[in-house]
Amino acid sequence: MDPTANLKEQRNLVKLIICLGETPSQAGDEAALARYAARLADLVEALDEWIRDGGSIPRQWKGADQCAHCKDRFNATRADKLCICPRCK
């Protein structure tokens, strides 16, 4: 599994779901919403399982999203479990 691609697709689905909620209803919107939500749920479950099984986190969650302490001290894949700084708690 590619966690980076997974998160990118999740974010795209969220935008589509929000867009559906902000525009007047049209024929087929409920079906589209159901498809988007089901796919989003599948992606969230897959990414959660991947990370719990020791897989790497998405690239989008590395780097700028980590504090300098974590970048210097720990591998980015598990910094949230190891660091005690306020940003990572």
Secondary structure in CASP SS format (residue, H / E / C, confidence):
PFRMAT SS
TARGET T0000
AUTHOR 0000-0000-0000
METHOD secondary structure of the structure
MODEL  1
M C 1.00
D C 1.00
P H 1.00
T H 1.00
A H 1.00
N H 1.00
L H 1.00
K H 1.00
E H 1.00
Q H 1.00
R H 1.00
N H 1.00
L H 1.00
V H 1.00
K H 1.00
L H 1.00
I H 1.00
I H 1.00
C H 1.00
L H 1.00
G H 1.00
E H 1.00
T C 1.00
P C 1.00
S C 1.00
Q C 1.00
A C 1.00
G C 1.00
D H 1.00
E H 1.00
A H 1.00
A H 1.00
L H 1.00
A H 1.00
R H 1.00
Y H 1.00
A H 1.00
A H 1.00
R H 1.00
L H 1.00
A H 1.00
D H 1.00
L H 1.00
V H 1.00
E H 1.00
A H 1.00
L H 1.00
D H 1.00
E H 1.00
W H 1.00
I H 1.00
R H 1.00
D C 1.00
G C 1.00
G C 1.00
S C 1.00
I C 1.00
P C 1.00
R H 1.00
Q H 1.00
W H 1.00
K C 1.00
G H 1.00
A H 1.00
D H 1.00
Q C 1.00
C C 1.00
A H 1.00
H H 1.00
C H 1.00
K H 1.00
D H 1.00
R H 1.00
F C 1.00
N C 1.00
A C 1.00
T C 1.00
R C 1.00
A H 1.00
D H 1.00
K H 1.00
L H 1.00
C C 1.00
I C 1.00
C C 1.00
P C 1.00
R C 1.00
C C 1.00
K C 1.00
END
